[in-house]
Amino acid sequence: MEINRALLNDFFNGLDERSGKALDSAVSKVVETKKKNGKVVVVTGSGPNIHEGVTTLIAELIDKGIIDGVTTSSAVVNHEMSGALDRVKMCDASQFGLDRARMPRGNVFEFTDLSEEETDILRKEMLLDEDLLKKGRSAEGRMVIKAAGNMAYPMGLRTEKIAEEILTLSRQSGLPFETIAGWGCDRRTMLGIGAEKGVPVLVTIPQMVGGGHVGLAVGDSIPVAERSRRIADMLGKADVIIESAVALTQEIHDGPFETYTGHGIWSWWQGQPVYSLEKKTLIRFDLDENLRHAQDLQRESSMIQEAIDKGLPKTKISKIPFRMEMSAFARHEGSIPVIGDIGMIWPVFALRIADELGIKLDFISYKQETEEGREMREWIVRNVRFLDREKMLEKFREWEAKR
């Protein structure tokens, strides 16, 4: 993909002055870290990260050795198993005689836009309702690009069924769901390239719900304690942690084994391995101006820490809507808030890091409302394929043969 540097410069100029300076600082921290062979981990949410092409960009940065680990949500796992983005036909469900009480809001039923070749692949794996597919092809509806799988027939149902199969393999092997799914995922997804490169991509405890049966299977694949330990090991080795449009991050990086914010003190007390956020850099891409305001209050008057020390509600003393993740972030000396649209922030951030490290990127994301963003989304639909079940099973057999 040819990179439109002029547009990315416009993205940067569209940020407010403080966010522009913060982004410069964030780039410098990552470049400095990578030049010292340090590690960079991303804590990503779903929603806009998928729609803006950010997860596909993160996959590219994993491939190029810039990102060394990812935590994400079960919803993202669901979407990446289905190809990240796909084109669906949204129809009024009354055309198919489906129970309105069981349909999503608006009585909408979706069909995945699949080629005959792709449909044949699914026919070998599951029994398809051929009559429903035929009706869907001729029914009135509108075509939309959206996060892949999930609600559309048959890809959404196929992903749910494969999730159950992957869970069985996880229980046989002791491997996380994400690892086994990654063996079959497209290498342009975080799961796929993570599995190929041996880079951990894991769903966090707070983000486990949201991917239907995928979320349940992820949660059941390995014990919660083991998942917490694996994530702690990843974050403990990181020098830079980047939070991208994600909620509940305090419960992610301040989990049961982290000591700087206090939650891991009893794990340490009882002799368990722990890690500390102290001296790490926390970068957060977020639309909420209150995040930066909370940091200002802390740095100007130590208000947030004072509230904690006195056992006072942080929302009342700060006079702002206080999200949980603001607490540790606002008090952390190495935190960098970049307030703005991740569709604008991520491509500028990624390209500047790559340029300074002398790395050529083969994919870049763009804000989805731009012409380049629309072309990017079409490119993802065409090129990022859904999970290859046969490839996944082959990799599983190879793994079993080696142990």
C-alpha positions, 0 to 999 in steps of 0.5 A: 500500500502506498502511504499518503504522507500528506494526509497523515501530516494533516491528521497530526495537524488536526490534533490539539497542540498538547496532543501533538506534543504528547504524540511526539513524546510517545514516538520518542519513547518507543523509538528509544525503547526499541533502539535499546532492544526493549519491549513495547506492548499494546493494550487494545479494545475492540470497536474502533480499533477494528473499524479504523484498521488499527488491529491490522496496523498492530499486526503489521507492527508485530510483523516488523518487530516494533510491537512485542505483545498485545492484550485485547478483547474476546470481541476482537478475537471473534472478529479476527477469526472471521477476517477482521472486517467483512461485507454483510447484507443487512435485511429486514428479518420479516422476509425470512419468517424469523422470530422478531422477539429473537432478532437484534434491535430493528429486526435486522438479520445479516448475511455474510457476503461470501464467494462461492469458493468461500461458501464451499469451504464452510459447507465442508465444515457445517450444515448450511441452511441453503434455502435461507442463503438463497432467500438472502441473495434475492432479498431486499437489503443494504450492503455494509462493511462492519466488524467481521463475523459476529452477527452475520449468517453463516460466518457468525455461526461458523465462528461460534462452532469453531470456538467450541472446537478450539476449546476442546483442543485447548483442554487437550493441550493446555494452550490458550484459545488465542494461540490455537485460533492464531494458528489458523488466522490470517497473518494480517491479524494480531492473532495470526502474526502473533502465533507465527512470530511467537508474540503473545496475544491474550484476552484480558480478564475484564475483556473476556465477555463480548464475543459470544461463545468465543468469549466463553471458550476463551475464558474456559480455555485456561484458568483465570489464574494462569491467564493473569500470570501470562498477562503479568509476565507480558506486561512485566517485561514491557518498557512501554505500554500503549493503551488504545481505546480500551476501558478498565485498563487499571484492572488490566495492568494493575492486576493481582501481580502488580505492586506499584499501585498496590494491588499485588502487595499480597502476592509479593507477601506470599512469595509469588512473582510480581512486577511493577509499573514504576519506571515504565511508560504508559501511553494512552490514546483516548477521546476523553479530555477528562483523562488529561484533566485528571492528570493535570489535577494530580500533577498540579496539586496531587489531588488524586493521590490525596483522595486515595490517601484520605480514602475519599471518592475521587469523583467528588474531590476532582469534580469530573466523571472519574473512570477507573483507569484514570486513577493509576494513569493520572498518578503514574509519573511516566504516563502520556495521554494523547487525546484524539481519534485513534484513526488519526493518531495510530497511523501517524504514530506508527509511521514516525516510529518506522521512519526513525527505525528505518523500517518500511511498513507494507500496511498503514491505516487511515481514519475511516471517513477519509477516501484512503480510509474507505479504500483501506477498509475495502482492502481488509475485506478483500485480503484478510481471510477468515480462519483456515480450519485445516491450517489450524488443525495441521499446526495443532498436529505438528505441535502435538508431535513435537511435545 
